Amino acid sequence: MKLIFEQSVPGRRGLKLPIADVPKAAPLPDNLVRFEPAQLPEVSELDLVRHFTGLSRRNFSVDGNFYPLGSCTMKYNAKVTENAAALFAGTHPMTALLPEGDTSAQGSLCLLLEVSRLLAEITGMDEVSCQPLAGAHGEMTGIMLIAAYHRAKGNKKKYVIVPDSSHGTNPASAAMVGYEVITIPSASYGDMDLDAYRAAMNGEVAAVMMTCPNTLGLFNPHISEICDIAHEHDALMYYDGANLNAILGKVRPGDVGFDVIHVNLHKTFGTPHGGGGPGSGPVGVKKALIPFLPGPRIVKHADGRCGLEKDNSQSIGRVANFFGNFGVIVKAYAYMTMLGREGLIQVSEQAVLNANYMLARLKGHFDVPFDQTCMHECVFSASRQVKQGVHAIDIAKYLIDRGYHPPTVYFPLNVKEAIMIEPTETESKETMDAFIEIMIEAARMAETNPDMLHEAPITMPVGRLDETKAAREQNVCFG
């Protein structure tokens, strides 16, 4: 596909600009004045339309491709939720701060309060704040709440415990709030080593951050005991809600013993993820932490109106402008109310079924570090293929040529040559079967023609990159 500059023909025009209808501005400084015409491409409207349409077809998206990114829950985003969010598009963020008698924000405030109530019910928490703007933001907010709780009690806490399979944001959030991190290794069965955890736990531990099921897709059978041990030392349990999609309607983290949770609305509750964002990371807490929630809290008055809580000196204050990414929250509300209780249970059941189907079909072709029933995602290793000089990254690049977004590779960090796949509940058996055949094809190619995998992708505008350099020295300009 030619770049737009390569299609340029002098004198060709695709549009005619109207006569300027604004007064001439003050003279520009000499250093801002252009003395030569800008070198812009000259193309017809048809060429321009075809150019950008062609570019759009090269994009990977959930609407156009299977996105089996492990740990990301890249499920289909129902268009009905977009329509619901559009109903509120004209609401100004400052509306909620109008004088108390004004009713302009009642619908929005009451929706936010209802979303908080639904999330509290789903997670087993006592109250939820929708302010945090993303999962990592919610995570840091949760640790700030834990720090405020310990300060109020006069506790001198120094550490936060995380498993070695945790998301990288866990230790980062703890460190940003001022805690030192203790990392606990995984045991042979794939979960945090219980003996090592017991040995590390002490009175200076502020919190234990866990994802359950973890990034290996395994539900920790000792989770209640882990919570009990933490509470014996006056430490709080933090639930990273990244994998909540696996247990909707089946397990409420608050019932197991967790005290704080963040929920990724852009994963579990069907709103756009990543480049289709923005995200949203509401934080839920048990009763003892409610006074510390970000303010202003939304409350319901005796007359049924929704309003803002008066000053609360214990609150950690605002963590975002206004009340979070409101459009994303509306989409989550539409998603939850559309599916209802039974529908959300079916979400988790289908997600777990799909992941185990993927595991069963592929484990004869790739190594499985923990060969047991998984939850919402399954983890393989390309260690077998490494013997032929083929690495996980080679398989990932080959999948791009075959029309699939690669799964997550090299994570979790405690699995060599990791390939982590999460099909989610929205993918059909036919889609999974087609993907499985390509994965099997890649495994066979590693045996018969490894060089082809080393060269992939060959059908994309850009081939193999120095990925470290590409991340640090991004150049997104054309031409």
C-alpha positions as MATLAB code, in Angstrom:
seq = 'MKLIFEQSVPGRRGLKLPIADVPKAAPLPDNLVRFEPAQLPEVSELDLVRHFTGLSRRNFSVDGNFYPLGSCTMKYNAKVTENAAALFAGTHPMTALLPEGDTSAQGSLCLLLEVSRLLAEITGMDEVSCQPLAGAHGEMTGIMLIAAYHRAKGNKKKYVIVPDSSHGTNPASAAMVGYEVITIPSASYGDMDLDAYRAAMNGEVAAVMMTCPNTLGLFNPHISEICDIAHEHDALMYYDGANLNAILGKVRPGDVGFDVIHVNLHKTFGTPHGGGGPGSGPVGVKKALIPFLPGPRIVKHADGRCGLEKDNSQSIGRVANFFGNFGVIVKAYAYMTMLGREGLIQVSEQAVLNANYMLARLKGHFDVPFDQTCMHECVFSASRQVKQGVHAIDIAKYLIDRGYHPPTVYFPLNVKEAIMIEPTETESKETMDAFIEIMIEAARMAETNPDMLHEAPITMPVGRLDETKAAREQNVCFG';
ca = [
       0.000    0.000    0.000;
       1.458    3.360   -1.065;
       1.799    6.159    1.453;
      -0.369    9.210    0.803;
       2.706   11.259   -0.188;
       3.609    8.648   -2.812;
       0.173    9.091   -4.427;
       0.565   12.863   -4.714;
       0.150   14.449   -8.170;
       0.765   18.223   -8.503;
      -2.458   20.138   -9.040;
      -4.795   17.352   -7.987;
      -7.413   18.516   -5.470;
      -9.873   16.676   -3.230;
     -11.524   19.646   -1.568;
     -12.052   23.376   -1.782;
     -11.584   25.432    1.347;
     -14.220   28.101    2.097;
     -13.299   31.769    2.347;
     -12.026   32.551    5.841;
     -14.835   33.939    7.979;
     -12.691   35.139   10.870;
     -10.855   38.468   11.040;
      -7.185   38.482   10.217;
      -5.175   37.797   13.327;
      -2.318   39.926   14.568;
       0.925   39.404   12.608;
       2.816   36.291   13.593;
       6.366   36.558   14.914;
       8.961   36.001   12.200;
      10.084   32.705   13.732;
       6.567   31.301   13.233;
       6.020   32.495    9.666;
       6.369   29.941    6.836;
       8.235   31.388    3.850;
       7.704   28.376    1.563;
       4.457   26.487    0.901;
       3.905   23.421    3.059;
       4.799   20.183    1.288;
       1.371   18.578    1.535;
       0.181   15.647   -0.592;
      -2.047   16.585   -3.535;
      -4.640   13.872   -4.125;
      -8.243   13.492   -5.200;
     -11.032   12.815   -2.728;
     -11.348    9.231   -4.017;
      -7.633    8.568   -3.487;
      -7.881   10.021    0.016;
     -10.921    7.913    0.942;
      -9.292    4.747   -0.367;
      -6.076    5.560    1.479;
      -7.693    5.911    4.894;
     -10.114    3.046    4.297;
      -7.125    0.861    3.432;
      -5.365    1.930    6.613;
      -8.458    1.094    8.685;
      -8.513   -2.423    7.252;
      -4.994   -2.961    8.546;
      -6.039   -2.228   12.112;
      -6.552   -5.033   14.572;
      -9.681   -4.628   16.649;
     -12.082   -6.768   18.638;
     -14.748   -5.985   16.037;
     -12.595   -7.418   13.269;
     -10.226   -9.965   14.823;
      -9.875  -12.512   17.611;
      -7.923  -10.935   20.476;
      -6.782  -13.804   22.751;
      -4.664  -11.560   25.007;
      -4.188  -13.390   28.286;
      -4.955  -11.365   31.405;
      -6.634   -8.636   29.342;
     -10.200   -9.943   28.883;
     -10.594   -8.461   25.412;
     -14.251   -9.361   25.035;
     -16.640   -8.029   22.417;
     -18.129   -4.643   23.324;
     -21.885   -4.777   22.725;
     -23.065   -1.815   20.661;
     -26.203   -1.394   22.783;
     -24.006   -0.105   25.611;
     -22.558    2.539   23.288;
     -26.084    3.717   22.582;
     -26.766    3.936   26.318;
     -23.687    6.101   26.890;
     -24.714    8.379   24.041;
     -27.875    9.293   25.979;
     -25.662   11.163   28.459;
     -23.303   12.727   25.920;
     -24.637   16.235   26.510;
     -24.179   16.186   30.286;
     -21.444   18.586   31.385;
     -19.065   17.238   34.073;
     -19.640   20.326   36.238;
     -23.386   19.709   36.413;
     -23.045   17.774   39.660;
     -21.557   20.839   41.351;
     -24.560   23.091   40.686;
     -26.465   24.424   43.725;
     -28.208   21.746   45.771;
     -31.691   22.647   44.579;
     -30.752   22.097   40.919;
     -31.955   18.762   39.535;
     -29.905   18.690   36.305;
     -27.511   16.034   37.593;
     -30.026   13.796   39.382;
     -30.074   11.145   36.658;
     -26.291   10.995   36.447;
     -25.686   10.995   40.206;
     -28.305    8.320   40.819;
     -26.836    6.170   38.027;
     -23.375    6.459   39.608;
     -24.822    5.470   42.973;
     -26.643    2.506   41.431;
     -23.489    1.303   39.673;
     -21.670    1.523   43.011;
     -24.445   -0.515   44.644;
     -24.357   -3.191   41.934;
     -20.570   -3.491   42.068;
     -20.669   -3.744   45.868;
     -23.194   -6.570   45.601;
     -21.187   -8.417   42.933;
     -17.871   -8.137   44.815;
     -19.094   -8.517   48.405;
     -17.927   -5.049   49.416;
     -19.824   -2.490   51.516;
     -19.273    0.582   49.353;
     -17.695    1.430   46.005;
     -16.223    4.643   44.563;
     -16.282    5.083   40.775;
     -13.713    7.892   40.698;
     -10.540    6.025   39.594;
      -9.947    6.357   35.860;
      -8.297    2.992   35.145;
      -7.335   -0.306   36.724;
      -3.866    0.786   37.812;
      -5.322    4.082   39.047;
      -7.896    2.174   41.090;
      -5.163   -0.069   42.406;
      -3.076    2.864   43.630;
      -6.223    4.406   45.142;
      -6.841    1.150   47.024;
      -3.341    1.167   48.499;
      -3.798    4.838   49.454;
      -6.969    3.820   51.303;
      -5.083    1.063   53.096;
      -2.338    3.525   54.083;
      -4.959    5.985   55.396;
      -6.620    3.203   57.390;
      -3.343    2.235   59.074;
      -2.416    5.862   59.789;
      -5.761    6.433   61.465;
      -5.146    3.418   63.702;
      -1.617    4.513   64.522;
      -0.163    1.403   62.864;
       3.433    1.542   61.729;
       3.369   -0.487   58.550;
       6.219   -0.833   56.093;
       5.594   -3.677   53.635;
       3.165   -4.949   51.005;
       3.275   -8.627   50.014;
       2.725   -9.714   46.387;
       3.106  -13.125   44.686;
       5.749  -13.487   41.969;
       2.959  -14.068   39.436;
       1.323  -10.698   40.179;
       0.678   -8.001   37.625;
       3.543   -5.529   37.462;
       1.261   -2.727   38.581;
       0.864   -4.363   42.006;
       4.400   -3.739   43.283;
       4.471   -0.428   41.377;
       1.323    0.832   43.136;
       2.636   -0.249   46.530;
       5.970    1.481   45.918;
       4.303    4.699   44.723;
       2.375    4.901   47.997;
       5.614    4.443   49.947;
       5.689    0.750   50.834;
       8.494   -1.735   50.350;
       7.512   -4.878   48.450;
       7.995   -8.470   49.577;
       7.649  -10.944   46.700;
       6.557  -14.500   47.495;
       7.542  -17.266   45.031;
       5.059  -19.677   43.492;
       4.925  -23.249   44.711;
       5.085  -26.277   42.413;
       1.280  -26.242   42.139;
       1.266  -22.743   40.612;
      -0.071  -20.655   43.502;
       1.770  -18.547   46.057;
       3.918  -20.741   48.315;
       1.967  -20.913   51.573;
       4.972  -21.730   53.764;
       7.004  -18.863   52.306;
       4.033  -16.560   52.827;
       3.684  -17.553   56.488;
       7.393  -16.931   57.021;
       7.260  -13.485   55.417;
       4.150  -12.263   57.228;
       4.830   -9.953   60.180;
       3.333   -7.028   62.053;
       4.863   -4.483   59.660;
       2.939   -5.789   56.634;
       0.224   -3.339   55.590;
      -1.441   -5.423   52.892;
      -1.329   -8.508   50.718;
      -2.150   -7.896   47.043;
      -3.510  -10.870   45.130;
      -5.273  -11.750   41.917;
      -7.529  -14.781   42.326;
      -7.583  -16.618   40.024;
      -3.973  -15.673   39.391;
      -2.198  -14.928   36.123;
      -1.716  -18.657   35.526;
      -5.496  -18.951   35.443;
      -5.536  -20.912   38.717;
      -7.849  -20.304   41.667;
      -5.925  -20.479   44.939;
      -7.474  -23.194   47.154;
      -5.825  -21.619   50.225;
      -7.205  -18.126   49.701;
      -9.341  -18.065   52.870;
      -6.367  -19.190   54.966;
      -4.176  -16.521   53.340;
      -6.737  -13.867   54.291;
      -6.945  -15.169   57.865;
      -3.155  -15.049   58.278;
      -3.069  -11.456   57.025;
      -5.845  -10.354   59.358;
      -4.102  -11.960   62.351;
      -1.290   -9.438   61.746;
      -3.700   -6.524   61.163;
      -2.828   -6.505   57.467;
      -5.520   -5.922   54.860;
      -6.230   -8.061   51.806;
      -6.263   -6.317   48.428;
      -8.016   -7.988   45.479;
      -6.720   -7.097   42.034;
      -9.919   -7.350   39.983;
      -8.166   -8.041   36.673;
      -9.470  -11.614   36.598;
     -12.922  -11.026   38.066;
     -14.442  -12.216   34.779;
     -13.704  -15.786   35.879;
     -15.795  -15.753   39.063;
     -18.789  -13.474   38.417;
     -21.728  -14.739   40.426;
     -19.676  -17.665   41.731;
     -17.378  -16.111   44.340;
     -17.523  -12.678   45.955;
     -14.006  -11.581   47.015;
     -15.440   -9.814   50.067;
     -16.947  -13.076   51.299;
     -13.585  -14.840   51.055;
     -11.819  -12.249   53.212;
     -10.680   -9.406   50.940;
     -10.995   -5.861   52.295;
     -10.331   -3.741   49.207;
     -10.880   -4.400   45.506;
     -10.574   -2.564   42.238;
     -12.765   -3.576   39.308;
     -11.812   -3.105   35.654;
     -15.026   -1.988   33.980;
     -13.149   -2.009   30.673;
     -12.530   -5.751   31.062;
     -15.147   -7.514   33.113;
     -18.119   -5.331   32.283;
     -17.898   -5.051   28.538;
     -16.638   -1.528   27.895;
     -13.809   -0.772   25.423;
     -10.293   -1.692   26.437;
      -6.905   -0.198   25.587;
      -6.902    1.960   22.462;
     -10.706    1.798   22.441;
     -10.814    3.157   25.999;
     -10.703    5.017   28.238;
     -10.825    2.612   31.148;
     -12.409    2.777   34.568;
     -11.269    1.248   37.855;
     -13.871    1.609   40.641;
     -12.627    0.737   44.123;
     -14.704   -1.167   46.669;
     -14.033   -1.431   50.398;
     -15.318   -3.069   53.540;
     -17.066   -0.969   56.180;
     -13.936   -0.008   58.145;
     -12.449    1.772   55.121;
     -15.547    3.675   53.945;
     -14.543    6.943   55.731;
     -11.345    7.091   53.665;
     -12.957    6.741   50.211;
     -12.263    9.475   47.639;
     -14.528   12.471   47.984;
     -16.949   13.874   47.433;
     -18.975   10.703   47.957;
     -22.419   10.465   46.379;
     -25.160    9.844   48.940;
     -28.936    9.442   48.816;
     -30.953   11.859   50.942;
     -34.058   10.963   52.916;
     -36.273   12.458   50.199;
     -34.776   10.109   47.603;
     -32.582   12.709   45.913;
     -28.929   12.006   45.233;
     -26.376   14.544   46.380;
     -22.816   15.014   47.553;
     -21.528   14.203   51.011;
     -20.499   17.127   53.153;
     -16.849   17.546   54.122;
     -15.172   14.384   55.389;
     -11.822   15.040   57.026;
     -10.765   11.368   56.823;
     -11.232   11.077   53.046;
      -8.098   10.737   50.941;
      -9.697   13.438   48.768;
     -10.209   13.490   45.047;
      -8.224   11.062   42.919;
      -9.749   12.346   39.655;
     -11.703   15.273   38.323;
     -15.445   14.923   38.653;
     -16.756   11.349   39.087;
     -14.597    9.109   36.934;
     -14.907    8.199   33.251;
     -18.645    8.604   33.247;
     -19.306    7.265   29.731;
     -17.505    4.022   30.563;
     -19.505    3.713   33.785;
     -22.784    4.142   31.867;
     -21.756    1.343   29.499;
     -21.010   -0.940   32.435;
     -24.401   -0.125   33.958;
     -26.135   -1.026   30.693;
     -24.098   -4.246   30.490;
     -24.920   -5.346   34.041;
     -28.615   -4.536   33.859;
     -28.959   -6.080   30.401;
     -27.463   -9.407   31.526;
     -28.830   -9.497   35.066;
     -27.682  -11.912   37.755;
     -28.107  -15.097   35.723;
     -26.460  -13.534   32.695;
     -23.361  -12.521   34.667;
     -23.091  -16.054   36.049;
     -23.266  -17.388   32.498;
     -20.447  -14.998   31.522;
     -18.037  -16.617   33.972;
     -19.171  -20.153   33.194;
     -18.685  -19.677   29.448;
     -15.324  -17.913   29.905;
     -14.006  -20.791   32.012;
     -15.397  -23.397   29.594;
     -13.753  -21.675   26.615;
     -10.356  -21.481   28.311;
     -10.433  -25.142   29.292;
     -11.446  -26.122   25.758;
      -8.430  -24.204   24.457;
      -6.209  -25.921   27.036;
      -7.456  -29.388   26.127;
      -6.981  -28.856   22.376;
      -3.478  -27.344   22.530;
      -1.702  -29.104   25.369;
      -0.505  -31.876   23.067;
       1.371  -29.320   20.964;
       2.824  -26.957   23.589;
       4.200  -27.524   27.076;
       1.788  -26.839   29.930;
       3.611  -25.704   33.088;
       0.631  -26.425   35.354;
      -1.502  -29.151   33.826;
      -4.748  -28.780   35.720;
      -8.194  -27.338   35.200;
      -7.839  -23.602   34.641;
     -10.230  -20.724   35.087;
     -10.646  -17.968   32.459;
      -7.208  -18.254   30.854;
      -4.651  -20.949   30.120;
      -0.871  -20.676   30.046;
       1.408  -22.626   27.715;
       5.162  -22.600   27.220;
       7.097  -22.643   23.948;
      10.020  -24.414   25.674;
       9.480  -27.418   23.411;
       9.778  -25.204   20.336;
      12.914  -23.501   21.672;
      14.800  -26.746   20.971;
      14.221  -25.962   17.289;
      15.251  -22.331   17.717;
      11.668  -21.057   17.779;
      10.585  -18.781   20.622;
       7.226  -17.556   21.867;
       7.765  -14.246   20.055;
       8.156  -16.085   16.724;
       4.810  -17.813   17.174;
       3.209  -14.508   18.143;
       4.529  -12.806   14.993;
       3.325  -15.678   12.802;
      -0.199  -15.308   14.184;
      -0.247  -11.713   12.924;
       0.303  -12.978    9.386;
      -2.591  -15.383    9.854;
      -5.027  -12.658   10.901;
      -4.979  -13.050   14.679;
      -3.783  -10.718   17.377;
      -1.072  -12.609   19.301;
      -1.788  -13.863   22.801;
       0.233  -12.448   25.685;
       3.816  -13.759   25.594;
       6.568  -13.856   28.237;
       4.046  -13.265   31.011;
       3.614  -14.401   33.712;
       7.308  -14.005   34.398;
       7.592  -17.271   36.322;
       6.900  -19.318   33.154;
       9.683  -19.558   30.576;
       8.556  -18.776   27.018;
       5.035  -18.150   28.309;
       2.053  -17.970   25.951;
      -1.055  -16.875   27.854;
      -4.436  -17.187   26.116;
      -7.784  -15.815   27.275;
     -10.585  -16.479   24.774;
     -13.312  -14.805   26.911;
     -16.947  -15.847   26.835;
     -17.814  -13.913   23.679;
     -15.848  -16.092   21.236;
     -17.621  -18.946   19.473;
     -16.375  -22.501   19.192;
     -15.858  -21.952   15.465;
     -13.573  -18.963   16.097;
     -11.605  -20.866   18.727;
     -11.261  -23.926   16.467;
      -9.872  -21.787   13.640;
      -7.356  -20.171   16.015;
      -6.382  -23.553   17.472;
      -5.621  -24.906   13.995;
      -3.269  -21.984   13.332;
      -1.531  -22.554   16.686;
      -1.088  -26.241   15.789;
       0.182  -25.190   12.358;
       2.773  -22.960   14.043;
       3.882  -25.814   16.321;
       4.346  -28.111   13.327;
       6.180  -25.416   11.404;
       8.606  -25.058   14.303;
       9.583  -28.669   13.592;
       9.657  -28.516    9.786;
      10.387  -24.924    8.742;
      11.469  -22.763   11.690;
      12.939  -20.058    9.434;
       9.464  -19.139    8.205;
       8.476  -18.351   11.779;
      11.637  -16.288   12.258;
      10.704  -14.105    9.268;
       7.108  -13.392   10.303;
       5.258  -11.150    9.906;
       5.725  -10.747    6.158;
       2.246   -9.475    5.197;
       2.245   -6.346    7.363;
       3.572   -2.861    6.475;
       6.137   -3.268    9.257;
       8.076   -6.460    9.908;
      10.242   -7.324   12.894;
      11.170   -4.374   15.073;
      13.701   -3.787   17.774;
      10.838   -3.768   20.272;
      12.761   -2.039   23.049;
      13.837    0.754   20.723;
      10.360    1.022   19.221;
       8.863    1.519   22.677;
      11.428    4.087   23.755;
      11.876    5.959   20.478;
       8.428    5.932   18.914;
       8.088    7.435   15.456;
       4.478    7.415   14.277;
       4.914    9.849   11.382;
       4.188    8.867    7.786;
       6.697    9.337    5.048;
];
